[in-house]
């Protein structure tokens, strides 16, 4: 059986909504990262994530959501083996430390840095638990798996408004934690590519 996670389709043109409880007025120092809580809805599935500042240029993000998977399998139809393929949605949780390496330089040049509008390097640590899935046949499931993906990305506000977009790409390592006879190898390559459009509510 072959199962491929489609991060491109799962997050392509996803819409993120950032909400912050505003009880006190907080003055943000230009050129530093800020806390963001995001609720994202993509073409398939949805995501909720939060970024907590760890310093002027560092933040730690956490996310729960749903990703799109593609599968290929051979099924015995009573007389012969037939190839079956399709897609389904499964949950994921992740942690992602980010280094917004040019946010201070952008502020010094007078560029917009609200909502962490800067370039970043990150390490996405993602766990896919075998809890449930949406779609696909009963014989297909996602084995428990863990991935480590170094990424480079950018986040920008659109016309200095609360609308924003985010682009990121990375290639890393994935390992299957479940023991299953259908896996030919417990190690694999993980690819993460996303394009997101969002709106920030404060």
N, C-alpha and C positions, 0 to 999 in steps of 0.2 A: 504494500500500500504506500502511496506517495501523498504526503500532505505538505502544502506550501502555504505559508502565511502571506497574504497579500496586503502588506502595509501601505502600498501605493494606493490601491483601490479603497482600503479601509479608512484612509485619512485624507484622500485627495479632495481638495476643496471643502474640507470640513469647516464648520462654523463654530467658533468659540465665543462664549459669553463669559466675561469676567465680572464677578460680583464681590464687593467688599462691604462688610457692615460698617457704616459710617456714623459713628457715635461721637467721635472727637475729630477736630481738624488736625491733620497730620501734614507737616511741611516736609516735603521730600527734598533732600540735598541733591542738586543736579549732578549727574554723572555717577549715581549709585543705584543699585538694584532695589526694587520694592516688592512687597508681598502681593501675590496675585492668586485669586481663586477662579478657576475656569470651569465652565460647563460647556462641553463641545458636542455638537451634533454633526455627523458627517453624512455622506451618502448612504452608508450602512453603519448601524450601531451608534454608540454614543460614548462620551468620555467625560470624566470629572477629574480635574487636577488642581494642585496648589503648589505655589512656589514660596518658599520662606528664605529671606535673605540671610546669608551666613557671613557677609562682609560687604565691602563697597562694590565688589565685582562678582561675588559668588552667591549662588542660590541653590537650594535643595528642593527638587520637585518630586511630588508623589502623584500617582495617577491610577485610577481604576477605569475600565472601559471594555469595549467589545471590538474585536478585530475580525477581518474577513480572511477565511482560509479557502484554499483550493485543494481538492483531493482527486486522486486517480486510484482506482481499484479494479481488480478482476473478480467477477461474481459468477458462480456456477448457476446457470439458468435451467438446469435439468438435463441438458444434453451436452453443453460445452461451456467454456469460460467466455464471458462477455465483459468488455471493458466498460467501466462506469466512471464518470467524472462529474464534478460539480463544485459548488461552493457552500459554505455554511459560516455562521458567526459564533465565536467563542470568547469567553472573558479573559482579561489580562489585568495584572497589577504591576506597577513599576515604580522604581526610584531613579531619579536622574539628577545628579549634581551638575550644575552648569557654571561655566566661567564666562561671563560677559566681558571679554577681554578689551573691547574698544569703547565701552560705554562712557568712561571718563574722557577719553579723547574726543568723542563726539560732542560731549557737553562743552568742552573747551573751545570747540569750533562753532559753537552756537547751534548745533543740530539738536533735533527733538529726541529726548531719551525717555519720555514718559512710557509707562507700561513695559519697561525693560526693552526699549527699542535700540537694539545693538546686535552685533555679531557675537556668537558664542561657540565654545567647545563644550561637549558634555560626554557623559558615559551613561547610556541608558541600560539599566538592569531590569529586565522584564521576566516575569513569571507567568506561565500559562497553566493554570490548574485544570485538571480534568473534572470540572464541576457540572457543566451543562453545555448544550449547544443549541443554536437556533437554525433549523434547516438541515438538509442532508439526511441520508438513510441512517437507520439505527445502528448498523454495523460500523459506522465511521465515528471516531472520537479523536480528541486531541490528547496525546500522552502528556503527562506533566513534563514541562520543559522550562529551562532557564537560559536566558541569553544575555550577553554582555556586548554592547555595541557602542564604540566610540563614534561620536557624531560631530559634524560641523553644521551650524545653522545661523539664520538671521531672523530677527523679528523687527518689524517696522510698523509705525502708525501710518495710516493712510490720510494724507493731507492734514497732519497734526490733529486728527480727530480721535474719537474713541474706537473707530474701526482700525483693524490691524491685520497684517498677514505674517505668516511664518513659513519659512522654507528650511528643510534640514535633510541631511543625507549621512548615512554611515554604514559600514560593513564590519561585522564582528563574529563572535563565536556563540554557538548554541549547543546545549547538551540536553538529551532526554533523560529525565529522572525516573520514568516508569520502565519496568521490564515488560517487553512485549515481543512476541515472536514475529510480528510484522515489520519490525524495524531492522534494516540491514546494517545500521550503524547508530551508535549513541551520540555521535558528534556530527555537527553540520555547520554550514555557513549561514549567518543571519544578515539580512539586508533590510535597512530601515530608510524609507524615503517618504516624506510627507510634504504636502502643500496645504496650508490652513489659512482661512480667512475668518476673522473674528470681530467681536464687539466687546468693549470694556464698559462695565457699569460700576460707578463708584458712588 
